[in-house]
Amino acid sequence: MQKITPIIVQGIVNSDSKCFRSLYDAYYAYLCGLAVSYIHDRERAREIVNDVFVRVWERRTQLKYPPLPYLISGVRNACYNYLRDSKNASKMTLVL
C-alpha cells in the first residue's frame, strides 16, 4: 500500500488524476472490507466505496490531509444509509 502524503492530497485538490489514483489504490481494498463488515454484501460494498470515491473527486477542492478519516466516515455513512433504505424498502414490501 502506498503511503498517502500531504503532497498527494494537494495534487488531488489540484485535480491531478494520478494522485487520485494513488489514493484510490491505497485505500480501496481496506474500505471495501469495512463496508462488507457493515452490510455483508461484497458487490454492494464495492459500489458504495466507488460512490464515496466519486464524491471525493467531485469535492476534491475541500479534501484535507489525512484523507483516511474522511473516507472511513463517508463509507460508514453510506453503509448506514443503505441499511436504512433497505429496511424501509422491506417495510414497504410487507405493506403491499
Contacts in CASP RR format, 6 or more apart in sequence:
PFRMAT RR
TARGET T0000
AUTHOR 0000-0000-0000
METHOD contacts of the structure
MODEL  1
MQKITPIIVQGIVNSDSKCFRSLYDAYYAYLCGLAVSYIHDRERAREIVN
DVFVRVWERRTQLKYPPLPYLISGVRNACYNYLRDSKNASKMTLVL
1 25 0 8 1.000
1 26 0 8 1.000
1 27 0 8 1.000
1 30 0 8 1.000
2 22 0 8 1.000
2 25 0 8 1.000
2 26 0 8 1.000
3 26 0 8 1.000
4 22 0 8 1.000
4 23 0 8 1.000
4 26 0 8 1.000
4 27 0 8 1.000
4 65 0 8 1.000
4 66 0 8 1.000
4 67 0 8 1.000
4 68 0 8 1.000
5 65 0 8 1.000
6 65 0 8 1.000
8 19 0 8 1.000
8 22 0 8 1.000
8 23 0 8 1.000
9 19 0 8 1.000
9 23 0 8 1.000
9 63 0 8 1.000
9 64 0 8 1.000
9 65 0 8 1.000
9 66 0 8 1.000
9 67 0 8 1.000
11 19 0 8 1.000
12 19 0 8 1.000
12 20 0 8 1.000
12 23 0 8 1.000
12 56 0 8 1.000
12 57 0 8 1.000
12 60 0 8 1.000
12 63 0 8 1.000
12 67 0 8 1.000
13 60 0 8 1.000
13 61 0 8 1.000
13 63 0 8 1.000
15 60 0 8 1.000
20 56 0 8 1.000
20 57 0 8 1.000
20 60 0 8 1.000
23 53 0 8 1.000
23 56 0 8 1.000
23 67 0 8 1.000
24 53 0 8 1.000
27 67 0 8 1.000
27 68 0 8 1.000
27 71 0 8 1.000
28 49 0 8 1.000
28 53 0 8 1.000
31 49 0 8 1.000
31 52 0 8 1.000
31 71 0 8 1.000
31 72 0 8 1.000
31 75 0 8 1.000
32 42 0 8 1.000
32 45 0 8 1.000
32 46 0 8 1.000
32 49 0 8 1.000
33 45 0 8 1.000
34 72 0 8 1.000
34 75 0 8 1.000
34 76 0 8 1.000
35 44 0 8 1.000
35 45 0 8 1.000
35 46 0 8 1.000
35 48 0 8 1.000
35 49 0 8 1.000
35 75 0 8 1.000
35 78 0 8 1.000
35 79 0 8 1.000
36 42 0 8 1.000
36 45 0 8 1.000
38 45 0 8 1.000
38 76 0 8 1.000
38 79 0 8 1.000
38 80 0 8 1.000
38 83 0 8 1.000
39 45 0 8 1.000
39 48 0 8 1.000
39 79 0 8 1.000
39 82 0 8 1.000
39 83 0 8 1.000
44 82 0 8 1.000
45 79 0 8 1.000
48 75 0 8 1.000
48 78 0 8 1.000
48 79 0 8 1.000
48 82 0 8 1.000
49 75 0 8 1.000
51 78 0 8 1.000
52 71 0 8 1.000
52 74 0 8 1.000
52 75 0 8 1.000
52 78 0 8 1.000
55 74 0 8 1.000
56 63 0 8 1.000
56 67 0 8 1.000
56 70 0 8 1.000
56 71 0 8 1.000
63 70 0 8 1.000
64 70 0 8 1.000
END
